[in-house]
Amino acid sequence: MSRESLVVGINFYPFLIKAEPGDLNLKAPVKDAESIANILEKSGEFRVQRLPKGYDEEGKERFISDGIVKINDLQQAIINLFNPPIKNEVPDVALLFFAGHGYVTTKGGIREGFLVTSDVQLKRNIYGLSLNWLKQILQESPVKKQIVCLDCCFSGELLNFDQEADPGTEGKQISRCLITASRSFETSVEKLSEEHGIFTAKLLEGLNPENYVDGWVTNYILADFIKQNMSQTSQAPMFHNSGDAIILTTNTPHQPIDDRWKNIAPYRGLSYFQQQENDAVFFHGRTRLTDELIDRVRTNNFVAVLGASGSGKSSLLRAGLLYQLKRGQKISGSDRWFYINPFTPGSSPLESLQQAIMKDPPKSPLETGTLKTPPLERATAEEFDSSSLTKGEIEDSPLFKGGGGGSKTEPHPYNIEGKKTENLTEKLIKFIDVAEAEKVVMIIDQFEEAFTQCQGQEQKEQERQKFFNVFLEALEKQSDKFCVVLGMRADFLDRCSEYAGLANQIKQHQLLVIPLEKDEIEEAIEKPAELVGMGVEPRLVAQITEDFLRNPGSLPLLQYTLDALWKSATQGEDKSKYLTLATYRKLGGIQGTLTKRANEVFESLSKEEKSVAKRIFLELVQPGEQPIIYGKITDTRRRVILEKLPNEQHSLELLSAVSDKLADQNNRLITKDKSEEGTLLDIVHEDLIRSWKTLREWVEEYQETLPLERKIEADAAEWKKDGKKDGLLLRAGQLTKAEEYLKKYGEMALLDGVAYEFIEKSQNLRSRQEKEEKERRERELEQEKKARKLAQKRNQILLVSLVLMSGVSAYAWIQQKIAKHNTEVSLTRQIAGKAEIVRTYNLYDTSVLLGVQSMHKIQELKQLRDSWWRKVVRKFLSSQFSFLPQNAADGAIRKGLSQLPDHLHTLKHQSWVKAVAFSPDGETIATASDDKTARLWDADTGKQLATLKHQSWVKAVAFSPDGETIATASDDKTARLWDADTGKQLATLKHQSSVYAVAFSPDGETIATASIDKTARLWDADTGKQLATLKHQSSVYAVAFSPDGETIATASDDKTARIWNPTTGQQFA
């Protein structure tokens, strides 16, 4: 940033002729100008041009006390200052100071002021430099920050604006300060007994930063100072300040800038600080917490860093802990430890862990060259499979055993086999064992992803458990050498309580990330700026600190605001060497900066791009749950692969272009990174979800439909993975829901291309099946017509035969039976007809029941006809038997079923519903959900009757045989008994881990529960007392009583189902 000034002090006026005798030369202006120049150079970092200029014995610029300044010289110097001929040399700040004579003329009633130069000749109408001309120069100047200080008679004329010569901004973002020593009709006093003129003396005091507590002087502060300190003098200074505050001087010392940091942004916006030195040196404000975390690592092999979202956990783990450990200055020898690169669990935590230990080991942090850790040669998973790791630099690495000086030796003991995650525990333990280091440190960041992204399917929940088991078992077996540090949002702590081993570790070894204290906030603001030579206005530090302490929720928002301030000072139109309060207020403060920028970026997009941007943001949000006890867990980030998003409305090219704009370094609302699957999109920080009102409104608008959209996409992905076979296509109610989704939200194009194809193929399958059914019915009708014609021919022969073979009495008896048969057929036909009639009145369920009744009658009559002793009679008298109305009955049933609604009522939860059960009398329905509740509903009306609350997901629900008691099973390690009428809790049945199933014995006296704590347990249904424990080798997922209650069956992850005696709890042989 450039700060230019022109300082003029004129003592000598050889051509000034006045009617009255006396010396019209001055004594003070040159001294005034020199003092002003000195303070501007020393405390204002201005480059000063002196006029008139000379040089001292050392070659430094100085004023010439009897020097001459001509009109043309002053005019050209002012033009060069405010409107330089080379546009790229326009200063950020330009200041003019003039001390000398002033003059004013009146012509035709119009006054005009002048700055009197040495060559002025009043009698020849040469008055000096016109103030109107100066106003025009200021008006045309491209300089964004302009200061003019005039210490001369009648200088207030500069502030007498008219429309023709008003130095206004005309819509330009100009900040301007005009200060004059006197009003337009007053003279400016120079006391010969004083070193400086009255005005300049106060101006120098006002510019001295030592006279202020915070050591900063702006144009507004200077105006207030002069106004207060010259109120009793014989002249009245005039002021005009507009726009933002302009920093004039400061006593803040500028540290020498390390060339390494010169061009690096000192703040990280919404991104976290990394462990590399050029990032970590800017990480400030967490010294005390970093030291405490390092002490925990020194004495423990497990630390859980817990804090609110936005509390700075990721930066603390990397730029705090990891950076300091690699330096080796806090713990002796930690610079030689082995560090697994920090990773996040993602949607597949086992794969994430495997990839972390497959990546190149990090280099030694020492840059001195005394320790070198050669990187493992990168290889694909397949190459890694067959590799013996015989590269010389790998085997020579001091971090691994068995180095062979670069020659090929026996296969290396550490060899991860491809991408398979089987035996990952053994692989990790082996990884730790072979590392030639005192300690191996693994950092798992954003640990809550194990819950938010690894969810939805049973196998995902099992993977989560296995992921925990892997590093917990490695900790147990390598306790002296292995250290795990995880960072997690504190609001997910209750989810960890469902896993005993993990919960115990966190309970014993947790470190809470508390909000920054006042001195830490100030350090986080000032220290990074110092490293790049940037000053920070003390009032800005005070205001940001006050704002942050008032709402201490988010360090990323603080960093984002500071980054915006830095960009404004270094890249914006108002360039400066200081971060200022005025810019902070213009940006909108901590709470407004991000929102304002997000709105600007979104509004800059075209209509089509806005639609795509909205979809991208919604794709990157995982809607939060709504737990009963702990309040709403806020929405979290969700990573997606760009190449999986295209559909008919959104091409890959369009999605890529919009995501590029959102990820642009000047916007940084999302991030784009390369991964094995494609381009990985991620929201830059969860604070954007909370702070940006527009995004919050989108998420709330689609809160209910987003889970359905994700479910359709997941089913479509499985369908594609299975070869797009018909067996996995949507049917009946599922397809109807998908079609309802498209009808309501199709225009938003939220689904990916595979999901749209999945729905279309499901619709095609339904159409094919309907067509095949129609053709089948037509074939049946045709067959019946042919059979009827054939029967008529036989009837004629039958009649003659019966007359000849039997007497009249036999014929009469047969006719009686036929009449009775035909009466039954007529009744059946009437029932089928009624079924069709009631269907037309939309009584579909009644129509179906009548159709079923008629079909039962038809079956009875068919059996009668088929009896063996009637075969001969039927053969010859079939024409007299009425035709059975089978097609009518069948049609009534099919039409009624096709028009029955998919469901009578919708029973809504806040998350996935995992189980449902009817009461024995059919009047009540019980549902179990991931929203941590089971709920009771009236089966007829769908009205909710009661809510049964757990601490975590509810997996199963069952009614007792008498319907008076309900049992629920939950991830909170309990099964619970409830009164079915009141919803009151009766008993709690405790396990050591999640309970997956519950069942009542046929007599209702015993309850069986199944848990992933490797047991099924039997309980007294009346008292809740435990009766027996049925042990497996792994998780138990199902349990059932035999119909007579004499046997219990259990199913387990240990690949067995077992049979037990419920009385003794013993396993049958």
N, C-alpha and C positions, 0 to 999 in steps of 0.2 A: 504494500500500500504506500502511495506517495503523498507526502504532505509538504506543499510548497507555500512559501510566504514571500511577499515583497514589503520591505520595511523602508520607509522614506522619512528622512529627517533633514529639513532645509533651514539653515541658519542665515544664509547669505542671499540678500536681495539687492544687488547693485543698481538695478534699473527702476526700483520702486520709488516713485515720486509722490510725495504727499504735500498737500497744501501747507500743513503745519510743519515747522522744522523739528528735527530730532532724528536719532538713529533708529531706522526701521529694521535693521538686522536683529536676529534673535540669538539667545544664548542656550536655551534648553533643548530644542528639537533634536539636535544630533545626539546629545546625551540620552534623551528619552528613547530615541530610535535604537541606540546601541544596547540599552538595557532590555528593551523589548526583544531585540534580536537574540540576545543571550538567553533569556528565559525560554524563548520559543525553541531554541536549539537544544538547550539542556533538558527541559522538562516536557517539551511538546513534540520532540523528534521532528521538528520542521527543518526543511532545507531553506535557508534564508538567503535572499538576494538583497544586498544593501544598495541604497541610492541616496546620495552620491557615494561611490565606492572607491576605496584606495586599499593599500596594503601596508602592513607594519614591517618591521625589520625581519620578522620570521616568515614573512610571506603570507600571513593570514589576512583575510579581508577585514577592513575597518572602514568606518565612516570618515569623510573629510569634512572637518568642521567648517571650512570656508569653501566647500565644494559647490559647484553650480549644477542645478537640475533644470533642464529645459522642458518645455511643454511636450515636445515630440518624444524626448527620452522617457518621460513619465508615462505618456500615453502608450508607447510601444511596450514598456515594461508591464503595464496593466493588461494589455492585450495578450501578451505572452503568458501571463499568469492565469487569466480566466478563460482565454480562448486560444490555446497554443496552436500554431499552424500544423503541427503533426498530431493527428487525432489520438494516436496510441500513447501520446505523452500527456494526456489530460490528467491532472492530479486528482486524487480522491478528495483532498481538502485543499482549499486555496484561501490564504489570509492576506489582506492588505492593511498595513498600518501607515498612517500619514501624520506627521507632526510638522507644523509650519503655519504660515499665514493662510487665512481664509477670506473670501470676499463675496459680496452679493450685489447684484444689480437689479434694477427695476425698469422695465421697458414696456410701455403700454399696459401698465398694471400687472405685468407678469414678472415675478421674481425668479432669479436664477443664481445658484451658488457656484463658487469655483474654489478649487485647490490652487493656491497661488504658487507658481514656480519662480525660479530665479530670474527668468527672462520676461517677467510680466511688465507691461508698460500701460498704465491705466489711461493716460491721455490719448494713446493710440488704440484704445479699446482692446488691448491684449490683457485679459484678466486671469488667465491660467487655464486649468483643465476643468471642463464643465461637469458639474455633478449630474446633470441630466444625461450627459454622454455616459458617465459611469453607471447610471441606472440601466441604460440600454445595454451596456456590456454585460452587466449581471443578468439581465433578462435573456440574453442570447447565449450565455455561457453553458457549456455542457458539464461543468463541474457540479457535483451533487451536494457538496458541502462548502458554503461560501461564508467568509467572515470579513467584515470591513470595520475598522476602528479609525475614527478621524479625530485628531486633537488639534482643532483649529477654530477660528471664529466662524460663526454662522453655520457650523457643520450640520446642525439639525435640519438644514435645507435638504439634505439627502433623504430624509424621511417624509418630506412633503410630496406624497405620491399623487400623480394624476393618471388618467387612463392612458395617456400617450407615453409616459415614462415611469410606469409602475414596474419595479423589479419583482413582479410576482412570479408564480411558478407555471401558470397556464397549464395546469394538469400534470406537469412534470414533478417527479419526486425529488424536490429540492429542499434542503435544510439550509436556512440562512440566518446569519446573525449580523445586525448592523448596530453599531454603538457610536454615538457622537458625543463630543465633549460638552456641547451646548445646544441650546435651541436655535432655531433658524434666525432669530433676531438678537442673539446674545454673542458677546465676545468670549473668547477662552483666555483665561488668566495665566500669565507666566510670572511667578514671583522670583525676582532676581536673587533673593536670599536663600531660595531653595534649590536643590539639585535638579528636581524635575518639576514640570508643570503640574498644576493641581490635579487635572484629570489623569495624566499618565502615572502620577505617583500612586493614585488609588487603583489604576488599572494594573500596575505591577504587583501591588499587594493582592489584588483579586486573582491574578494569574499564578501566584505562588502556591503550589499544592501543599506546602508545609503549613499553611494557615487553615487547613481543613483536616478534620479527624480522619476521613477515609482517604485523603491524599489525592483526590480527583477534582478537576475543574472542567465544567462544561459551560457552554454559552449561557444556559439558564442560571447556573450557579453564579457565574461572573456578573450577570446583570443584577441579580439580587444583592450581591456584595456591594457593587458600586452604588446602587440605589440607596442602600442602608447607610453607607459611609460618606456619601456626598449630599445628604439631605440638608445639611446646614451650611453649605458653601454658597459662594456668590453666583455660581453657574449651575444649571440643571442639565445633567446628561440625558440623552434620549436613547431609547432601545427599540429594536424590532427583531423579535425571534420567531421563527416559523419552522415547522417540520420537526424532525427528531433532534435530540440533544447531540451536540458536536463536542467531542472531547478535545479540549484545548491543551491542558497540561496534566501531568500526573507525576507523583514521586515513586511510582512502582518501578523498581529496577528491573531491567531486562537481562535475563541470564544469557550467557553465550549459548547459541544454538548448536547442538551436536548435529553435524552434517547427516548422520544416519537417520535422524528424525525429521529433517527439514521439510520433506514433502509428504509426510504421513499425517493423516487425519487423527487428531488426538482422542476423539470420542468415537464410540462404536455404534451409535444409533440403537437399533433394536437387536443387533447381533451381539453375541457374547464375546468376551476377550479370549484370545487363544493363548496357548502356552509358549509360543515363539517369542523371542525377546522383543522384536519390533512391535509386538502387540502388548506383551505383559508389562513393559515399562510405563504404559499409559494407564495401567490398572491401579487405581488409588482409592482410598477410603475404607479398605478392608484389612488393614494391617493387623489389628488386634484379633480379628476372627481367623485370618490366615494362620497366625502364630498358634492360636488355640487348636486349629485343625491339624497343624503339623505335630503338635504335642500329642494329639490323639493317635495319629499314625505311628508316632514313636513308641507308644505304649500298648497299642491294640492292633489286632489284625482285621478289624472290621469297624467301619464308621459309616453311619447313615446321616447324611447332611439333609436336614429337613427345613423347608421354608415355603412361604407363600409363592405363588406364581409371580415372577417379576422381582423376586428378592435378590437375584444375582447369584444363584447357586452354580450355574454353568461356568460363569466367569471365575468364581471363587475356586472351583475345582481345577480349572485349567491355568489361568493367569496367576492365581494365588498359590494353591497347593502344588500343582505339578511343576510350575516354573521354579518355585523356590526349592523343591526337592531336587530337581535336576541341577540346580546350581551347587548344591551340596554345602551350603553355608549355615543352614539351620540344624541339619542332622549330619553328623560326620559320616561320610561314605555314601550318602544318598545319591550322589552324582554317579555312582557306579551300580545303582539298582537297575532292575529291568522293568520297563514300563510298557504295559499293553495299552495301545492307543485308546483313548476314551471312546465309548460307543453308547448307543441308545438301543433299548430292546426292540423297538419297532413291532411290526405285526407278527414277526417270527423270531422271538428272542433267542432260540437255540441257534438258528442260522446266523444271527447277529453276533453271538458269542463266538461261534466258530470262525466267522470271517475276521473278527478282531484278532484272534490268535494266529490266523493265517497270514495277516498283513505283515509288511516289513516291520521288524522291531525298530523302535525309535532310536535315532542316533543319540550318542552321549551328549548331554547338554553342555559339557565343557567345550568351549571354543578355543581353548589354549593349545590344542593339539597333543596334550599329554595323554589323552585317552581317545581312542578311535573305536567306534563300533560299526564295522562294515555292514551295510544293509544286506538283508537277504535278497537274492535276485528274484524279481517278480516273476510269477508263473501263474498260469491258469490253474484252476482246481485240478484239471486232468493231468497237467504237467507236474503239479505238486504231488499227485498220486504216485507217479512212477519215479519221481526224482529221489536220488539217494543223498541229495544235498552235498555233493562232493566238490562244489566250487571252493576254490582255495580261500577266498575271503570270508566265506561262511564258516568253514571249518577252523579257520584261524581266529575267529571271533572270540574274545575273552569271555563273552556271555554264554558260550556253549562248550560243553565237554567234547572231547574226542577230536580236536583240531589236528589236522595232519600236515600242516605246513604247505597246504595247497595241493598235495598229491592225492590221488584217488585212494580211499581206504574202504573199510567196511561201511555198510549203510548207516547213515546217521540215525541215532536213536529217536530223534524227533521227526515224525513224518505224519502229517495229518492226511487222511485218506479222503480226498475229494470233498464234495459238499454234504456228504452224509453226516447226520448228527448222532448216529448210534455211537454208544460208548464215549460220549463226549466228556463225561466225568474222567474216565481213564486218560483221555487225550490231554485234558487240562492238567491233570496231576503230573503226567509225563512231561508236559511243556514246562511246568514249574520245576520239576526235578532236574531236568537237564540244563536249565539256565545257570550258567556259572556266575551267579550274582547272589549277594546276601539276601535280597528280598525281591519278590515280584509283586508289582502293584497293578491292580486292575480297577479302573474307574468306570462305573456304569452311570451315565447321566440320564436325566429324564426317566427315572425308573418307573414312573407312573404309566409309561407306555405299555408295560407288561399287563396292565389292566385295561387301558383305553383302546389299544390297538390290537392286542392279542385277545380277542373275545368273540363271542357270537356262536361258536360251534364247540361241541363237547371236546373234540380233539385239541382245540386251541386252549381250553381250560387245562387240559392234561399237559399240554406243552409248557404252559406257564408254570405248573407245579414242577415239571422236570427241570426247567430252567433254574428255578430256585434251588432245587436239589443238587444241580451240578456244582455251582460255586460254593454252596454250603458244605457239601461233602469234601470238596477240595480244601476248604478252610480247615475242616476237621483233621484231614490227613496231612496237610502241609501248614500247620498252624504257625510254625516259626518262620516260614519263608514266604508265605502268601498273605497279601493284604488286599481287602476289597473295600473300596470307598464308593458309595452310591449317593446320588443326589435325587431327591424326590419331593414333589409337592406335599406339604403337610396334610392337605385335605384328603390324601389317599392313605393315611396311616391306618384307618380302620379296615381298609381292604387287606392290608398286610396281616392284620390280627387273625385272619382266617387261616394263615399258614404258620403253624406252631414254631418251626425252626427259625424261619425268617423273623417272626414277631419277637422271639426271645433275643435274637441278635440286636434288632433295632431298639428294643426296650433297654438293653444294657449299654449300647454304644451309639447314642444319637447326639447330634450337634444341631442346635436350632439356629437358623440364620435370622437374626433379629434385624429390625429396621436400622438404618444408619443413624448415628447420633450427629449433633450439630457440627462438631469439628470434622467428622468424617465426610459429611456432605460438602463442606467447604474445601476439604482436600481433594475430593473427587472432581470438583469444579476447577480449582486453580492449578493443581499440579500438572495435569496433562497440558494445559495451555502454556505453562512456563517452558515445557520441553520444546515447544515449537515457536517460542518467542512471541506468544500472544498474550496481551494484557487482558485482565478481566476487571471491569468496573466494580468497585466494592459494593455499590448499591445493588448491582445485579446479583452478586454473591448473597447479599443479605435477603433479597427478594426471593431468589430461587430456594434458599434454605428455608425461609418462612413458608413458602408454598409447599415444599416437599414435606416438611414436618407436619403441616396441616393435613396432608393426604399422603402418608408414607408408603403407598401401595406398590410403587413400581420404579425400580432403578432403570429398566430399559426406557421408560418414558423420559426420565431425567436425561439419560444418555442421548436419546433421540433429539430432545430439545437443545442440548448443548451442541450436538452435531449440526443442527440447523443453524444455530448461532454462528458456529465456526464457518460453515459454508457461506452464510450471508456476509461474514467479514472478509472472506478470502476469494469468493467467487461471484458474489452478488454485485449489484450496481453500486451499493454503498460500501465499498471496500474500506477496511479499517484494520489497524493493528490491535484492536480492542474488541472484546465482547461487551456489548452495552445493554443497559436496562431498556433503552428505547426500542432496540431491535427485539428484545425478549417480549415486550408488550405487543409489538406489531405482529409477532409470530403467534401470539395467543397464549403464552405461558406454557407450563408443563402439561396441563390438561388439554389445551387447545391446539398445540403445534402439530401433533400427529393427525388429529382429526381434520384439521385444516388442510394438511398436505394430502391426506388420503382423498378428501373431497376434490381437491384440485386435480389430482391424477385421474380420478374417475370421470370428472366432468370434461377433461381434455379428450376423452375417447369419443369415437363416433357412436351412433345409436347401436349399430351391430356389435361394435367392440364392447360397449357397455353390457350387452346381454351376455357376451362371452366372459367378461370379467366377473360378472355376478355369479355365473356358473362356477368359474374357477375358485372364487372365494368360498362358495358353499361346499365345493368338493373338498376344500382344505380344512373344514371344520367338522369335528366330531361332537355332536350335540351331547351335553352333559346329562347325567342321570339326575333324578330328583329324590334323594334318600329321605326317609321319614325322620330319622333322628338328627342327622348332621347338617340338614339344610341342603340347598342345591349345590352340587358340584358344578363348577363353571365349565363351559364348553372348552374343549381342548383342540390342539392342532391335529391334523390328519395329513399324512403324506400320500401323494398319488403320482402315478407314472403318466406323463404327458401323452405318450403314444397310445395309451389305452382310452383316452377321452373322446377321440373323434366320433362323430355320428353324421347323419345326413345334413343337419343344420350347421354343425361346427366342424369344419375341415381341420386337419392337422396344421396346415399352413396358417389358418386364422388363429387357432389356439396358440400356436407357437409365437405368432406376431404379438398377440395381446399379452401373453405371459412375459415376453421380452420387455414390453413397456412397463409392466408391473414390477419386474425384477431389475429394471434399469438402475444403475448406481445412484442416480439422482432421486429415484423414487423408493426403491428397496422395500416394497410392500410384501413381496414374496421372494423366495430364493429358487434358483434353478441349478441343480447339480447333476452330474453324470453318474449313473449307476449301471450295474450289469443288466437291469431290465429296461433301461432307457433313461429319459430325462426325468429326474425326481423333482417334483414341485413341493414346496413347503411354505406355509405362512411364516413371515419373518419372525414373529413373536406372538404369543397368545395375548399380549397386551393390545394388539390391534383388534382382536375379537371383542375385548371388553370396552375399549375406548372409542372405537369408531361406531357411531350411532347407526349409520347406514347398514353396516354389516350385522350388527345386533338385530336390527329390524328384519333383515333377510332371514337370519337363522330362526328367529321367533316365528316368522311367517311359514317357514318350511319345517318347523320343529317336529311335527307329527309325520310328515311324509318322507323326510330324509331317511329314517330307518327302513321304510318300505323300499325306497329307491336303492339303498345299499343292499337290501336283501335280494331284490331282483337281480342286481348286478352280480352278487355273489353266486346266486343260482345259475345265472347265465355263464359265469366263468367255469363253474363245475361242469355244465353242459358242454361247453367248448372243450374243456380238458378231457372229457369222456368221449370225444369224437362226435359230438353233436347228435347223439342218438335220441330217438323219440321217447325213450323211457324216462328221461329227465325233464321233458317239457312240461309246461304248466297245464293244469287241468281244472275244470269246474270252478270252484270258488277262488282258487289261486289265480287263474286266468282272468276271472271277473274283476278281482282286485287290481290286477295289473292294467286292465282296460279302463277301469275307473280312474286309476292314477294318470294314465295317458290323456284321458278326456279332460281332467282337471289341470294337469301340469305339463301336458305334452308340449305346449308352446315354449316352455322354458328350456326344453332340450337338455334336461339334467342327466338323462341316462347315457351310458356310453353305447357305441355302435353295436357291440355284441349283445347288449341287453335288448336293444330294439329288434335285432334279428331273432333273438330268443322268443320274444313275445309274438312276432310275426309267424314264426314256425309253429308256435303253440296254437295260434289261431288257424293256421292251415291244417294242422292235425285234427282240430275239432271239426273243421268243415269236411274233411275227408271222412271222418267217422260218422257225421250226420248223413252224408251222402250214401255211405255204405248201408246205414240203417234203413234209409228210405228205400233203397234198391232191394234190400232183404224183405221188407214188408210187401213191396209190389210183387215179388216172386211168390210169396205165400198166398196172396190173393189170387194170382193166376192159377196156382195149383188147386186151390179150393174150387174154382170155377170148373176146371176140368173134371175134378172128382164128382161134382154135382151132376154134370151131364152123363157121366158113366153110370152113376147111381140110378138115374131115371130109366135108363134102358133095362137095368137089372130089375127094377120094380115091376115092370110089365111082365117079365118072365115069372117073377116071384108070385104075383097075384094068381096067375093061371095055375101054377104048381100047387099053391096052397089049397085052391078049390078042389083040385083033383085028388090030392093026398089026404086032406083032412075034411072032416065034416063041418057042418055049419057051426056047431058048438065050439069046436076048437078055434075056428076063425073068429068067433065073437070074443072068446077069452083073450086072444092075441090083440084084437082091436082095443079091448079095455086097457091092456098094458101100454099099448102105443098111445092111447089118449092121455093116460096118466103121465107118461114120459113127456108128451108134447106140452102138457100143462106146466111141468117143471121147467121145460125149455122156455116157455112163454114168460114165466116168472123171472128166469135168469135174464132174458132179453130186456124185460122191464127195468131190472136193476142196472144193466149196462146203459140203457137209455137215460135213466135218472142220473147216472154218473156224468154223461155228456151234458145234460141240462144244467146241473149244478156248477159244472165247470164254466159254463157261459156266464155265470154270476160271480166268477172269480173265487168260488169256494173250492180251491184246488185241492186242499187236503181232504175234504169230504169226497170229492170226485175220485181221488185215488183210492180211498177206502171202499167206496161202492164198486169200483172196478175190480179191486182185489176180491170182494165178496162174490161177484159174478163169476170170476175165474175159478173160485173154489167150487161153485155149483157146477160149472162146466166140467171140471175134473171128475166130480162124482157121477155125472151123467155119462161121461165117456167110459168110466169103469163099468157102469151098468150095461152099456152096449157091448162092451168087450167080453162079457161073461161067456163062457164056452157054450152053455146050452142055448144061448140066444143067437149064436153065430148063423145057424141055418135060417132062422126066422128073419134076422137082420139082413141076411143076404138077399132074401126074396121080397121083403116088405120095407126096405130102407127108404123108399120114396115116401112112405107114410110117417116116418120119423121127422119131426121138425129139425131144421138145420141149426146146429149149435152156434150161438153168437160169439165165437171166440175172438174174431177180429175186432168186434165192437168193444168187448171187455178189454182186450189188449190195448186198443187205441185209447180208451178212456184212461188207463193207467199211464201210458206213455205221455199223452198230452198233459195230463195233470202233473206228472213229475217234472216235465219240461218247463212248466209255468210256475212251479213252486218257487218261492223266493230262496236265495242262497242262505239266508239266515233271518231269523225273526228279530233278533236283538244283537247289538254290538256291546260287548262288555269290555270297557276300556281300562287299561292300565297305563302307567307312565313309561314302561319299558317292556321288553319281550315277555310274553306269557309262556311259561314252561310246562304247566300241568293244569288239568281240569278234571273235576269229578262231580257226579250227580249224587244227591242224597238218596237213600233207599226208597223214599216215597216219591222221588222225582220232582219235588216242589222247590228244591234249592240247588244252586250250582255253586261250586267252590273253584276258584282259579288261583294259580300260584305264579308269581312274576319276578323278574329281575329288578323291579322297582322296590324290592324289600318288603313286599306285602303279599298276603293272600287275601282274597276278597270273596264275600258271600253275596249271591244275587238271587232274586226271585225268578224262578224259571219261566213263569208266565209273562211277567211284565218287563223283565230285564233290569228292574230297579235294584240298586246296591243296598244290601242290608247291613253289612258290617265290614270293617277293615281289620285284618289281623297282622300286626306289625312285627317284623324281624329287624335285625341289625344288618343283614346282607340279603343277597338273592335268595328267593324261596324256590326250591327245586321240585317239591312234591307236595301233594295234598290228598287226604283220604278221609272218608266218613266211616264212623263205627257202624256195625250192622243195624243198630237200632236208630241211627241217624241223629243221636243226641250229642255226639262228640266228634270233633274234627281234629285230625293230626296234620301238622305241617313239618316239612324238612327244609333246612336252610343252610346256606354257606356260612352262617354265623356260628357253626359248630353245635347247633341245637336242633332238636325236634320239639315242637310245642303242642300242647293239648288245649283245645278251646271249647267253650260251650256253644253249640250250634245255634241256639236261640238268641243268646245275648252277645256273643262275640267275646266274652270274658275269658282271659287266659286262666287255665286250670293248673297246668304243670309245665316244667321245663325239663327236657331230657337231654343231658349234655354228653357230647363226644369231644374228642381231641382235635377234630378237623371237620371239614364240611360234611353235612349229612345229605345224601343223595336220594334216599328212598324211605318210605314209611308204609306199614301195612297193619291192619287189624286182624286178629284171629277171628274165625267164624262166630265164636261165642262172644266176641267183643271184650274179653277179659284181659287179653294180652296184646301188646304192641311190639312190632319188630321194626328196627331202624337199621339202615346201611350207611356206612361212612367211608371216606377216603383215609380214615385213620387205621384202616386195615381190619376193621371189626364190623360185625352186625351185633346188635344188642337187643335183649328182650326186656320189656318193662311191664309193670302192673298198670293196667289202664285206669284204675281207680285212684291209686296213690302216687303214680309216677316213679315208684321204687324200681331200681334196676334188679332184674332177676338173673340174667346170664349174659356172658360175653362170648360171641362166636368168632373165632380168630381166623383170618386169612393171612397170606404173605404179601398182599398188596391191597389197593383200594377196593372197597366193596360198593358196587353200584346198584344192586337190585336185591330185593327180598320178597318172599311170598309164602303164605300158609297154604297147606293142602285143604281141600274142601271139608275134611273132617277135623281139621285143626291138630292132627296128630303128628304132622311133619312140617318142617320149615326148609325152604330152599334158598340159598344165597348165591349170587353171581359176582365174580371178582376179576380184577385186572391181573391176577396171578395165573390166568388161563384155566381156572377151575370154577365149576359150580358145585356146591356141597350141600348135603342133606343132613339135617339135624333133628334131634329129639327136643321139642320145645319145653318139655318138663324138666329134663336133666341138663340141657344145653350141650349134650355130648353129640359128636359127629357119628352118624351111622357108618358102619364099616362098608 
